[in-house]
Amino acid sequence: MPGKKTTAKQSLSDPLWSERLRYFEARQDQLVQTIREFVEIESPSDNKLAADRMGAFLAGSFEAIGGRARVHHSEDFADSLQIDFPGREKIKPVLLLGHFDTVYPLGTLATMPCHVVDGHLHGPGVLDMKSGVALMLYAIAALQAWYGTLPRPVTVFLVSDEEVGSYSSRAITEALAKESAAVLVLEPAGPRGAVKTARKGVGEYILSVKGVAAHAGLDPGKGHSAILELALQIIAVSKLNNLQQGISVNPGVIRGGTRTNVIAAEATVEIDVRIKQAKQAAALDRKFRALKPFDKHCKLSIEGGINRMPMERSAGVAALYEKAQTIAKQIDWKLEEAAVGGGSDGNFTAGMGIPTLDGMGGSGQGAHAVHEHIVISELPRRACLLAGMIESA
């Protein structure tokens, strides 16, 4: 670091924290340029070729600052990327967790270009979460500059399928978390730049109905409509909502029938489920699987369940937040915490009991929307916070 070297044991109250912030402020434009480079390599979850191109670019970026990249191959999605950095102290690494896949289809940049307006950097995936990946890169590089080598080992894991459930990467995430002292998730910040200390659990159920087809004009009495049965089931399912307890159930996609003159033989609804506490999962699952047909001639089938258990505000999570608050105070930042309804891969690690702090990435608005953007002026202090958490978590 400019001026003088620091040691890993240095007190967080040292005035050198303002110098650290200035270090990142001096590199703000460079950081923005890096984020633009990431955004302009489109990486949809469902396009392996495009997303693998992003993964290869990121591997080169982290290897350029001394990381050892390892590719975890996937048949159905892009390959996920692990980068290991050695540290001076022989202790458990900190796991920096994120993803490089985005929800936008290939070609979105043509109508949603990456650009700067009024201090905001806009673009597909800029908030969720390519700015978070760039913050990892710059925080690690800063610690190397300040110490000569990292004060502790760091593992970066960037998954390729977070936006579609993390099915190919979850086992790797959990294996790496078991070997880590703490997990810092570089998903977007919460309201007012807050870090996230709680997330709801997320799941999906698919409720299918098999009815009896018949001609709607000639034999209407011989048919048993899967669509009518499904409509009654949706009403029943909606009664499982309990917003006071943090449980929400949303029938979001309906399919059924073949023609208007045919009494439908099949119909399906896809249902999004959110829970606040892990103990709610089993009871809610039992209620779904206890559903009975209103029409005895129809048959029900139910698939799915909770994919991500809730990230609850455990003692380990709270301790990480307290450390983050302490660091933020050194740069005159009153860092808030937030509990949110969306899930992330941090749900996996927190559910395992590994101390996890989420929302460490960029600050902005519009994730998954045409106005997605980050606030450029927030980048230096978020990078400063991340660097501090890597060495103290």
SULNORPE-V182133 format. One record per residue. N is the residue number from 0. SS is DSSP state (alpha for helix, beta for strand, coil for the rest). PHI is phi in whole degrees, 0 to 359 (none if undefined). PSI is psi in degrees with one decimal (NA if undefined). Layout:
<<N	SS	PHI	PSI> <N	SS	PHI	PSI>>
//
This chain:
<<0	coil	none	144.2> <1	coil	303	137.7> <2	coil	102	-54.4> <3	coil	195	159.3> <4	coil	278	152.7> <5	coil	245	170.9> <6	coil	240	156.5> <7	coil	296	-22.5> <8	coil	268	6.1> <9	coil	296	141.4> <10	coil	296	141.6> <11	coil	290	-13.0> <12	coil	274	-0.3> <13	coil	297	135.3> <14	coil	297	-7.3> <15	alpha	299	-15.9> <16	alpha	298	-33.8> <17	alpha	292	-31.7> <18	alpha	290	-36.6> <19	alpha	298	-42.8> <20	alpha	298	-42.0> <21	alpha	297	-32.8> <22	alpha	303	-46.8> <23	alpha	285	-33.4> <24	alpha	298	-37.2> <25	alpha	292	-19.5> <26	coil	251	14.1> <27	alpha	300	-46.8> <28	alpha	298	-39.4> <29	alpha	295	-40.3> <30	alpha	296	-42.5> <31	alpha	299	-42.2> <32	alpha	297	-39.6> <33	alpha	297	-43.6> <34	alpha	299	-41.3> <35	alpha	299	-41.6> <36	alpha	300	-41.7> <37	alpha	295	-46.1> <38	alpha	297	-35.9> <39	coil	279	3.2> <40	coil	254	96.3> <41	coil	294	141.2> <42	coil	215	65.2> <43	beta	298	145.3> <44	coil	303	-33.9> <45	coil	265	11.7> <46	coil	236	93.6> <47	alpha	299	-42.7> <48	alpha	299	-46.7> <49	alpha	293	-45.0> <50	alpha	292	-34.5> <51	alpha	295	-31.2> <52	alpha	297	-40.8> <53	alpha	295	-43.4> <54	alpha	300	-41.4> <55	alpha	295	-39.2> <56	alpha	295	-41.7> <57	alpha	293	-38.7> <58	alpha	302	-44.8> <59	alpha	296	-37.5> <60	alpha	295	-43.2> <61	alpha	283	-32.2> <62	alpha	293	-29.1> <63	coil	295	-20.8> <64	coil	252	20.2> <65	coil	100	6.5> <66	coil	280	156.2> <67	beta	251	110.1> <68	beta	273	140.6> <69	beta	227	129.5> <70	beta	263	130.1> <71	beta	257	108.8> <72	coil	287	143.5> <73	coil	225	138.8> <74	coil	281	-40.4> <75	coil	269	-25.1> <76	coil	231	177.0> <77	coil	297	160.2> <78	coil	287	137.6> <79	beta	276	161.2> <80	beta	232	124.8> <81	beta	247	131.5> <82	beta	233	123.7> <83	beta	254	135.3> <84	beta	238	127.2> <85	coil	287	159.6> <86	coil	227	163.2> <87	coil	294	-43.5> <88	beta	270	138.2> <89	beta	271	72.4> <90	beta	233	174.1> <91	beta	299	144.6> <92	beta	285	162.2> <93	beta	268	135.1> <94	beta	262	119.1> <95	beta	264	116.1> <96	beta	246	135.0> <97	beta	193	-171.7> <98	beta	217	155.6> <99	coil	242	2.1> <100	coil	278	153.5> <101	beta	231	165.8> <102	coil	273	-8.6> <103	coil	273	137.9> <104	coil	291	155.9> <105	coil	302	133.8> <106	coil	101	-2.7> <107	alpha	299	-32.0> <108	alpha	302	-24.9> <109	alpha	295	-32.5> <110	coil	250	-9.4> <111	coil	223	64.3> <112	coil	292	154.6> <113	coil	283	123.3> <114	beta	202	163.4> <115	beta	253	131.4> <116	beta	219	123.3> <117	coil	52	43.6> <118	coil	79	7.5> <119	beta	247	137.3> <120	beta	261	117.6> <121	beta	259	154.3> <122	coil	155	157.7> <123	coil	292	116.4> <124	coil	87	3.1> <125	alpha	296	-37.4> <126	alpha	272	-43.0> <127	alpha	241	89.3> <128	alpha	215	47.1> <129	alpha	289	-25.3> <130	alpha	293	-34.5> <131	alpha	296	-38.7> <132	alpha	295	-41.8> <133	alpha	296	-37.5> <134	alpha	297	-38.2> <135	alpha	303	-49.5> <136	alpha	302	-46.4> <137	alpha	284	-33.5> <138	alpha	293	-41.8> <139	alpha	295	-45.0> <140	alpha	299	-37.1> <141	alpha	295	-46.3> <142	alpha	299	-37.2> <143	alpha	296	-39.6> <144	alpha	293	-37.7> <145	alpha	284	-37.5> <146	alpha	254	-13.7> <147	coil	90	-33.3> <148	coil	209	164.0> <149	coil	295	139.2> <150	coil	292	-17.6> <151	beta	208	161.7> <152	beta	294	148.0> <153	beta	227	134.7> <154	beta	245	127.0> <155	beta	256	128.9> <156	beta	232	118.3> <157	beta	245	113.5> <158	beta	267	159.9> <159	coil	253	-2.6> <160	coil	222	26.4> <161	alpha	298	-38.9> <162	alpha	290	-13.2> <163	alpha	238	23.1> <164	coil	113	-9.8> <165	coil	61	32.3> <166	coil	292	-34.5> <167	coil	275	-15.5> <168	coil	247	-14.0> <169	alpha	303	-46.8> <170	alpha	299	-35.9> <171	alpha	290	-43.3> <172	alpha	305	-46.8> <173	alpha	292	-36.8> <174	alpha	295	-42.5> <175	alpha	293	-38.1> <176	alpha	297	-37.1> <177	alpha	300	-27.6> <178	coil	265	6.6> <179	beta	247	151.2> <180	beta	285	-33.5> <181	beta	199	162.2> <182	beta	237	127.9> <183	beta	247	118.7> <184	beta	259	124.1> <185	coil	267	32.3> <186	coil	292	164.7> <187	coil	303	151.4> <188	coil	293	161.4> <189	coil	276	-169.2> <190	alpha	305	139.0> <191	alpha	58	28.4> <192	alpha	78	14.1> <193	coil	294	148.6> <194	beta	277	161.7> <195	beta	252	119.8> <196	beta	253	-1.9> <197	beta	205	141.0> <198	beta	223	147.9> <199	coil	288	152.9> <200	beta	284	151.7> <201	beta	231	137.4> <202	beta	209	173.0> <203	beta	216	133.0> <204	beta	244	146.2> <205	beta	242	113.6> <206	beta	258	119.8> <207	beta	243	144.4> <208	beta	236	133.7> <209	beta	249	119.0> <210	coil	252	-154.1> <211	beta	234	119.1> <212	coil	284	149.5> <213	beta	199	164.4> <214	beta	286	126.7> <215	coil	292	-20.9> <216	coil	259	-43.6> <217	coil	278	-40.3> <218	coil	228	51.4> <219	alpha	299	-28.8> <220	alpha	284	-13.1> <221	alpha	269	-10.0> <222	coil	265	156.8> <223	beta	227	104.9> <224	coil	288	121.9> <225	alpha	293	-30.8> <226	alpha	291	-45.0> <227	alpha	298	-43.7> <228	alpha	298	-42.8> <229	alpha	297	-39.4> <230	alpha	300	-41.5> <231	alpha	293	-37.8> <232	alpha	294	-37.9> <233	alpha	297	-39.3> <234	alpha	298	-41.4> <235	alpha	295	-43.0> <236	alpha	296	-36.9> <237	alpha	298	-23.5> <238	coil	285	-8.1> <239	coil	281	-11.8> <240	coil	299	135.3> <241	beta	214	81.8> <242	alpha	295	-29.0> <243	alpha	296	-33.2> <244	alpha	266	3.2> <245	coil	84	16.8> <246	beta	257	124.9> <247	beta	230	139.9> <248	beta	229	118.7> <249	beta	233	106.2> <250	beta	290	111.1> <251	beta	252	-27.6> <252	beta	225	129.0> <253	beta	238	136.7> <254	beta	224	145.2> <255	beta	174	156.8> <256	coil	78	167.2> <257	coil	234	-44.0> <258	coil	215	158.0> <259	coil	292	-24.0> <260	coil	263	15.5> <261	beta	238	126.5> <262	beta	293	123.8> <263	coil	295	131.7> <264	coil	270	-20.4> <265	beta	218	148.0> <266	beta	201	148.2> <267	beta	218	145.1> <268	beta	230	136.6> <269	beta	259	129.4> <270	beta	237	122.3> <271	beta	275	136.3> <272	beta	232	136.3> <273	beta	231	137.7> <274	beta	229	153.2> <275	coil	267	-33.2> <276	coil	233	145.9> <277	coil	300	-34.8> <278	coil	294	-14.4> <279	alpha	281	-17.2> <280	alpha	297	-49.5> <281	alpha	295	-42.6> <282	alpha	296	-41.3> <283	alpha	293	-38.7> <284	alpha	298	-41.6> <285	alpha	299	-39.1> <286	alpha	293	-38.7> <287	alpha	296	-44.8> <288	alpha	282	-9.6> <289	coil	268	0.1> <290	coil	299	137.2> <291	coil	239	149.0> <292	coil	291	142.8> <293	coil	284	-35.5> <294	coil	259	116.0> <295	coil	295	-13.6> <296	coil	275	-7.2> <297	coil	260	152.1> <298	beta	239	140.7> <299	beta	252	148.0> <300	beta	222	144.5> <301	beta	230	131.9> <302	beta	232	160.2> <303	beta	104	-164.4> <304	beta	161	-165.6> <305	beta	280	121.1> <306	beta	273	-46.3> <307	beta	244	115.7> <308	coil	291	160.1> <309	coil	297	147.2> <310	beta	270	103.4> <311	coil	266	154.0> <312	coil	281	78.9> <313	coil	281	176.1> <314	alpha	298	-38.2> <315	alpha	294	-40.7> <316	alpha	296	-45.1> <317	alpha	298	-38.0> <318	alpha	295	-39.3> <319	alpha	295	-40.9> <320	alpha	298	-39.4> <321	alpha	297	-39.4> <322	alpha	295	-41.1> <323	alpha	296	-39.9> <324	alpha	299	-42.6> <325	alpha	298	-43.8> <326	alpha	296	-46.0> <327	alpha	300	-36.4> <328	alpha	299	-29.6> <329	coil	293	-20.3> <330	coil	243	29.2> <331	coil	57	45.8> <332	coil	235	119.4> <333	coil	272	94.4> <334	coil	280	124.3> <335	coil	264	168.5> <336	beta	239	157.5> <337	beta	217	149.5> <338	beta	249	129.3> <339	beta	233	162.3> <340	coil	275	-21.4> <341	coil	280	156.3> <342	coil	255	166.3> <343	coil	208	179.2> <344	coil	292	-14.8> <345	alpha	297	-24.4> <346	alpha	300	-39.3> <347	alpha	298	-50.0> <348	alpha	288	-39.6> <349	alpha	294	-36.9> <350	alpha	295	-21.3> <351	coil	275	-5.9> <352	coil	90	8.5> <353	coil	277	127.1> <354	coil	307	125.6> <355	beta	224	134.6> <356	beta	234	123.6> <357	beta	252	173.2> <358	coil	70	30.4> <359	coil	273	-0.8> <360	coil	273	-152.3> <361	coil	295	157.5> <362	coil	249	129.7> <363	beta	178	-150.6> <364	beta	212	166.5> <365	coil	84	26.4> <366	coil	306	132.5> <367	coil	71	12.1> <368	coil	236	166.7> <369	coil	293	-20.6> <370	coil	260	19.8> <371	coil	304	130.1> <372	beta	201	163.7> <373	beta	240	157.2> <374	beta	269	113.7> <375	alpha	299	-41.5> <376	alpha	295	-16.1> <377	alpha	277	-15.2> <378	alpha	299	-45.2> <379	alpha	301	-44.7> <380	alpha	286	-26.4> <381	alpha	288	-37.1> <382	alpha	294	-39.4> <383	alpha	296	-43.1> <384	alpha	298	-45.1> <385	alpha	298	-44.6> <386	alpha	301	-42.9> <387	alpha	296	-38.5> <388	alpha	289	-33.4> <389	alpha	300	-42.7> <390	alpha	278	-18.1> <391	alpha	248	-12.3> <392	coil	293	NA>>
//
